[in-house]
Amino acid sequence: QVQVAESGGGLAQPGGSLTLSCAASGRSAEIYVAGWYRQTSGQQRKLVAAITRAGNTNYADSVTGRFTISIDNSKNTVKLQMNSLKPEDTAVYYCNVMTVTGTDAWGQGTQVTVSS
């Protein structure tokens, strides 16, 4: 079984920065692909950024140039560096991990609020 834990959410001012971290643990927790998603009240969860074990990345248009996703295969961790934050980035952010053995797991979510 694989567990996913997120950290790093909080309050930021517009134009500010936050870094979210996602750690996968448990048996066979090696990450094959991971993604950060976000969800606001009444809306579907949407992909923000994704990364493969090889380092290939994909970003939503709304965050391209502002957010950077990275992976540390030795630690089974994925980070999302969020710069130039906007109020519309406010959401609950979730990490999803697909391991090399095919296990899919979600974290519990972390709140990001961008407000002055």
C-alpha positions in Angstrom: 0.0 0.0 0.0 1.2 3.5 -0.9 0.6 6.6 1.1 0.8 10.1 -0.2 1.3 13.1 2.0 1.2 16.8 0.9 2.6 19.8 2.7 3.4 23.4 2.1 0.1 25.0 1.6 -1.0 28.2 3.2 -1.7 31.9 2.6 0.3 34.0 0.1 -0.2 37.5 -1.2 -0.7 38.1 -4.9 2.6 37.9 -6.6 4.0 35.8 -3.9 5.4 32.2 -3.9 4.6 28.9 -2.2 6.2 25.5 -2.5 4.1 22.3 -2.2 5.7 19.0 -1.4 4.4 15.5 -2.0 6.0 12.4 -0.5 5.1 8.8 -1.4 5.8 6.1 1.1 5.1 2.5 1.7 5.8 -0.7 -0.2 7.0 -0.2 -3.7 6.4 3.6 -3.5 8.7 4.5 -6.4 7.0 7.1 -8.5 6.4 6.5 -12.2 4.3 9.6 -12.8 2.9 12.2 -10.4 0.6 15.1 -10.8 -0.6 18.1 -8.9 -4.3 18.9 -9.2 -6.5 21.6 -7.7 -10.1 21.9 -6.9 -12.3 24.8 -5.9 -15.8 24.5 -4.4 -18.3 23.1 -6.8 -15.7 22.5 -9.5 -14.1 19.4 -10.8 -10.5 18.6 -9.9 -8.2 19.8 -12.6 -4.6 19.0 -13.5 -2.1 21.7 -12.8 1.2 20.0 -13.5 2.5 16.5 -14.0 6.0 14.9 -14.2 7.3 11.5 -15.1 10.1 9.6 -13.4 12.3 10.6 -16.4 11.5 14.2 -15.7 9.1 14.9 -18.6 6.7 17.7 -17.5 3.3 19.0 -18.5 1.5 22.1 -17.3 -1.9 23.6 -17.5 -1.9 26.8 -19.7 -3.0 28.8 -16.7 0.2 28.1 -14.7 2.8 27.8 -17.5 5.7 30.1 -16.8 4.7 30.5 -13.1 4.7 27.0 -11.7 7.5 24.5 -11.8 7.2 20.8 -10.9 10.2 18.7 -10.0 10.8 15.1 -8.8 13.4 13.5 -6.6 13.4 9.8 -7.4 15.8 8.9 -4.6 13.3 10.3 -2.0 10.0 9.6 -3.9 9.0 13.2 -3.6 7.5 15.7 -6.0 7.5 19.5 -5.5 5.5 22.2 -7.0 7.1 25.7 -6.9 4.4 28.3 -7.4 5.5 31.8 -8.2 3.6 35.0 -9.2 0.6 33.6 -7.5 -2.8 35.0 -8.4 -6.1 35.0 -6.4 -7.5 32.5 -9.0 -4.8 30.0 -7.9 -6.7 29.7 -4.6 -7.8 26.1 -4.3 -7.2 22.8 -2.5 -4.2 21.2 -4.1 -4.0 17.4 -4.4 -1.0 15.2 -5.3 -1.6 12.0 -7.3 1.0 9.4 -7.6 1.2 6.4 -9.9 3.9 4.0 -8.8 6.1 1.9 -11.0 4.0 -1.1 -9.9 0.8 0.5 -11.0 -0.6 1.6 -7.7 -2.5 4.9 -7.9 -2.8 7.0 -4.7 -4.0 10.5 -3.7 -3.0 12.7 -0.9 -5.5 14.4 1.4 -5.1 17.8 -0.1 -3.6 21.1 1.1 -5.2 24.5 1.0 -3.6 27.3 -0.9 -5.1 30.8 -0.5 -3.9 33.8 -2.4 -5.2 37.0 -1.0 -4.1 40.4 0.1 
